[in-house]
Amino acid sequence: MATNHFGHFLLTNLLLERLKQSAPSRIVNVSSLFHTLVSSLDLNSLNFEKEVYRRRVPYNRSKLCNVLFSLELARRLEGSGVTANSLHPGYVKTDILVPYHTIHGMIMKLVFILWAKDSELGAQTNIYLAVSEEVEGVSGRYFTDCKEVKTSKLARDKDLAKRLWEVSEKAVKLRPEEKFC
């Protein structure tokens, strides 16, 4: 959660004043299709304080938080000239999730070799959201393959997005003078 959500949340907040001064500006958060695998989000247990830690669940939750963060950020930045969107880059050939020394890892490596995008193709939606005139002024949306797609129901929960923002402010100890929206 610290790497995939809180770090992005803090950095973005610390850059917001400059982004507003530089408007029009765009914020692009890389999420994942895996956000759709999350059925609930306990904001009092983001770091598994109240439940058993299960492999892969933290990644999926953090990716849901990326989408919710973008949704609330877009709402807070309305009218500022700064947009915020999130995306699923697709399955990209990297070594990040695959330990090749297991049978499962070797199968996943084969799947990635056969069907995953190379890094150049995997970056296209990021680039599209950062510079394309087609999405100028578009904010609070989720994209894959340079197209807007629907998120999970949980990722569209505006109240949850607002509460996540508040919990995240406390978690990263954002000071009042560091709050620009």
Secondary structure by P-SEA (a helix, b strand, c coil): cccccaaaaaaaaaaaaaaaaaccbbbbbbbccccccccccccccccccccccccaaaaaaaaaaaaaaaaaaaaaaccccbbbbbbcccccccccccccccaaaaaaaaaaacccccccccaaaaaaaaccccccccccccccccbbbbcccccccaaaaaaaaaaaaaaaccccccccc
